[in-house]
């Protein structure tokens, strides 16, 4: 048996690795590769696995570790600014989707519990997928990035609570069982909070003196919360998630996450490959159900989320992007589907359809996000049917933070596009002696400058309305510090078309980016890390020759004072400095 298990694990890892290479080549999420690997080596494919029950047991631990990591990575600060909207909107979207899906599935003569399973499977979106895609396009800290992550985190919390409820449906329909379930859940969360507040920080702090003991302590905390969860009658998935939330409260949560990343990835791979093994071909008669499920993910969910954000006043383009970015199923959808199949609450055919929909939706996510402009242009066709007052209402949250430049401020002025650390430094240096206009896609940044009387305009995308607001055609200088090179290059090119006399300065991180910006028409591209590296090398060479460090002494003290001043400013904006 041991030899068989060894060969089973080898087949899973090798197949997962090969398919991961293929997925990487086609720029698809690795999760998709693991599912396909399971189909290839499972009963539907090469039939290479001999001990399915043991692999299934190992995959359960993969679920626990996956949720342990999700809990540790939860950043509730992302939800703070728009917490009311995020919590209300996130809960509303899950409820509406679940109820609509359950009603539709009931029309196909699906049992009620199975219909609700499908509803929850399709209601949640993938935190992992959207964070990765937002990060790759430098949009994590944009308005839409913060809202998307906030909604995804709320969905994750709902999923953890709903898992044990689905496993025990009587707790939903009867008062006494529901009260008993609620009491157990509150007691578990309360105990987890006390442990994370009192005992765990001290244990982690003591164990951090030894790398090996710290690693074992991190894993042990996961197992301890799994055991607590089982004692209170909940699944190991809930225990793993609570353990992650508890670890997130410690100072060493980043190191703990780094420590368990590889073992988490190993067992998560086993989990997703084992899910693929359970996949079977579904009959053509099930095609109407499949079409309905795909329509829910790709049409209903984006419409609900877009409507919520439009009503909240974030404008059409931002709202559409949020809806399309969350048009996929979640990691929790896999876990819910797996639980339903294991407990016999989900038929094999419904499970197969669910896995197929999850797969397709995850693959389609990047393309859905890129289609925002096309969908927005299509939506503009119905704009004439709305009164101007209604349009302004849908964009009120954006407009209330702006301070548009006056007409006399839109002549021979300096436009700064992108106000991160580098852009903000330029604004601070120029605005007192020059006419400066800031354009950025983060309302918090716009609000910060507007409150100080610095003209600042929100630009979710650069178009004619934004050009007019910032007076691009009459500007003297454009400084582009946008981290996304593709967007920056398009802006530079359009600027040169509209204003041939303007001087364009840009920033780049890589040589290829700098070349692209120059080819788009930039007059000067700066690479701070190259200049910094050259200066550092010059200082090192000088020290080797003279034994003295240039810029030491008084200059060093001045620079240190400057750093302290800026660090305190950051602390005021982003929280206390550790």
BELPEHU-V509793 format. One record per run of one state. SS is the DSSP state (H for helix, E for strand, L for the rest). FROM is the first residue (numbers start at 1). LEN is the number of residues. If there is no record, write none. Layout:
BEGIN
SS/FROM/LEN
SS/FROM/LEN
END
This chain:
BEGIN
L/1/1
H/2/24
L/26/4
H/30/12
L/42/10
H/52/22
L/74/2
H/76/4
L/80/3
H/83/25
L/108/4
H/112/12
L/124/3
H/127/10
L/137/6
H/143/25
L/168/2
H/170/4
L/174/1
H/175/33
L/208/3
H/211/21
L/232/4
H/236/13
L/249/4
H/253/25
L/278/6
H/284/28
L/312/4
H/316/10
L/326/5
H/331/12
L/343/5
H/348/23
L/371/1
H/372/14
L/386/2
H/388/7
L/395/1
H/396/4
L/400/3
E/403/1
L/404/3
H/407/3
L/410/4
E/414/4
L/418/3
H/421/10
L/431/5
E/436/5
L/441/2
H/443/9
L/452/4
E/456/3
L/459/5
H/464/7
L/471/1
H/472/3
L/475/2
E/477/4
L/481/4
H/485/14
L/499/4
E/503/5
L/508/3
H/511/10
L/521/3
E/524/3
L/527/1
H/528/19
L/547/7
H/554/21
L/575/4
END
